[in-house]
Structures are given as C-alpha cells and as structure tokens.
Amino acid sequence: MNSLLARLHPYPFERLRMLFDGVQPAALRPIRLSIGEPQHRTPELIREAIASHLDGLAVYPTTAGLDALREAVANWFVRRYGLAALDPATQVLPVNGTREALFAFAQAVIDRSRRSPLVVCPNPFYQIYEGAALLAGAEVAFLNQTADRGFALDFDSLDDEQWSRTAADVGQCGQRGTKDLAGRQADRLGLNAWNRPLQPVHRGHRA
C-alpha cells in the first residue's frame, strides 16, 4: 500500500454523515446541499439534445475530446469572460470530473525529487487540492481568505523559502472576491493561469 495514504483526511461528506448520525430530521422533503447534484428535472432542451445525438454514443471519444466540443468550450469562455482568445487545441481539455483532473494535474507537476515540494491552496478549499498534493508527496500551505482582505489570497505571506519550494498554486475562480486571483495577483506574480468558472484555477511555478 502507498504509505502516503495515511496522510489523507476523511472526506467532508463522510464527516458530515457521521455528524448527522442519530439525528431525526423533520418530516419535510430535504434540500440536499452536499455534492451538488441536480435536484430538479432535466430541462427539455438538454433532454432533446442528448436524444437527438444518441448515435454518437456508438464510439469512444479521443482522450483530448471532440474538436467540436473543445471549440464550443473555447468560444463560451471567450464570450463569458471577454477573453481575447482561447486555443481549443492547446488550452481546453475535457475531463470526466474535476477531482480526477486535479489529481492527475498534481501528479504531473509535482517533482518528488525536489526538496519538500509545496502546494499553495486557498482556505476554504476543495479537499481534492490537499489530497492530490499529499499523494504526490508534497506539503500544503493554506492561505486564509478573509473578509478584511476582500477574500483575496495573501501571497505576500509566503516567504522566499516557501516560494522556492512551490510546485503549484491552486486557487478557485468564480467565488466572491477571488477574481483577483486570476487577474491582478497572477499578473503581479508572473504566474500562468488556467481559468475555470466555479472550479479550480491552476498556476505554474512562480516567475
């Protein structure tokens, strides 16, 4: 077994389940706010679009996804965020799930041969940030997002020694106050950003 598994913490929803154990809920239909799965009927527009393209399920897509899908994603980002351009061939990669992509990303960019590699994460955070970093053999430094800073990340709180060990900076874009992470702070620090709404933003090494 991988000895690094011992560094992982229980998943939040498992902890939540334990907290709810023995609690008798009110006799009302619950509103589930846990994993974010849809709670309403799928809109007809989506149902009809899927049904009209069932023939496409007869073949496996390539690892990089269909060209048409990547182009549609790139065009949406350009419209939604006013980007100058987004290359669907090199800057868009469809994945089955965010957690899977984040885990693979960490394993690819964290070099275990380096001395105590560090991954910088926001707090609060998606737990996969921490788990992916720990299983890649890295340490995690959390930057608290607080109201007094407008919920921006305090990169200046990291000292030179920490920056010298930083293999990746993982943040989240789309939440209140975090737009600064994908823009002004990234420019100031010379970081390359991959922006995704309501999902993590990945950074490379500090320049």
HUDA-V363110 format. One record per backbone hydrogen bond with DSSP energy under -1.0 kcal/mol. NH is the residue of the N-H (numbers start at 1). CO is the residue of the C=O. E is the energy in kcal/mol with one decimal. If there is no record, write none. Layout:
# HUDA-V363110
nh=NH co=CO e=E
nh=NH co=CO e=E
This chain:
# HUDA-V363110
nh=5 co=2 e=-1.8
nh=6 co=3 e=-1.3
nh=7 co=4 e=-1.8
nh=8 co=5 e=-1.4
nh=15 co=11 e=-1.9
nh=16 co=12 e=-2.6
nh=17 co=13 e=-2.1
nh=18 co=14 e=-1.9
nh=19 co=15 e=-2.0
nh=20 co=16 e=-1.9
nh=23 co=20 e=-2.5
nh=28 co=26 e=-2.6
nh=47 co=43 e=-2.1
nh=48 co=44 e=-3.1
nh=49 co=45 e=-1.7
nh=50 co=46 e=-2.4
nh=51 co=47 e=-2.5
nh=52 co=48 e=-2.2
nh=53 co=50 e=-1.3
nh=54 co=51 e=-1.0
nh=56 co=53 e=-1.5
nh=57 co=54 e=-2.0
nh=58 co=55 e=-1.5
nh=59 co=56 e=-1.0
nh=65 co=62 e=-1.4
nh=70 co=66 e=-2.3
nh=71 co=67 e=-2.4
nh=72 co=68 e=-2.1
nh=73 co=69 e=-2.5
nh=74 co=70 e=-2.6
nh=75 co=71 e=-2.5
nh=76 co=72 e=-2.1
nh=77 co=73 e=-2.3
nh=78 co=74 e=-2.2
nh=79 co=75 e=-2.2
nh=80 co=76 e=-3.3
nh=81 co=77 e=-2.6
nh=91 co=87 e=-2.9
nh=101 co=97 e=-1.9
nh=102 co=98 e=-2.8
nh=103 co=99 e=-2.5
nh=104 co=100 e=-2.3
nh=105 co=101 e=-2.6
nh=106 co=102 e=-2.2
nh=107 co=103 e=-2.0
nh=108 co=104 e=-1.6
nh=109 co=105 e=-2.1
nh=110 co=106 e=-1.9
nh=114 co=111 e=-1.6
nh=118 co=165 e=-2.8
nh=119 co=139 e=-2.3
nh=120 co=168 e=-2.4
nh=121 co=141 e=-2.8
nh=123 co=143 e=-1.7
nh=129 co=126 e=-1.9
nh=131 co=127 e=-2.6
nh=132 co=128 e=-2.7
nh=133 co=129 e=-1.8
nh=134 co=130 e=-2.8
nh=135 co=131 e=-2.3
nh=137 co=134 e=-1.5
nh=138 co=133 e=-2.6
nh=139 co=117 e=-2.8
nh=141 co=119 e=-2.5
nh=143 co=121 e=-2.7
nh=145 co=123 e=-2.6
nh=149 co=146 e=-1.3
nh=150 co=147 e=-1.9
nh=151 co=146 e=-2.8
nh=152 co=149 e=-1.3
nh=155 co=153 e=-1.5
nh=157 co=154 e=-1.6
nh=158 co=155 e=-1.8
nh=163 co=159 e=-2.3
nh=164 co=160 e=-2.2
nh=167 co=118 e=-3.2
nh=168 co=118 e=-1.1
nh=170 co=120 e=-3.0
nh=171 co=201 e=-2.7
nh=173 co=199 e=-1.8
nh=178 co=175 e=-2.1
nh=181 co=178 e=-1.3
nh=185 co=180 e=-1.9
nh=187 co=183 e=-2.5
nh=188 co=184 e=-2.4
nh=189 co=185 e=-2.2
nh=191 co=186 e=-2.6
nh=194 co=202 e=-1.2
nh=198 co=173 e=-1.7
nh=199 co=196 e=-1.3
nh=201 co=171 e=-3.2
nh=202 co=194 e=-1.0
nh=203 co=169 e=-1.4
nh=207 co=189 e=-1.0
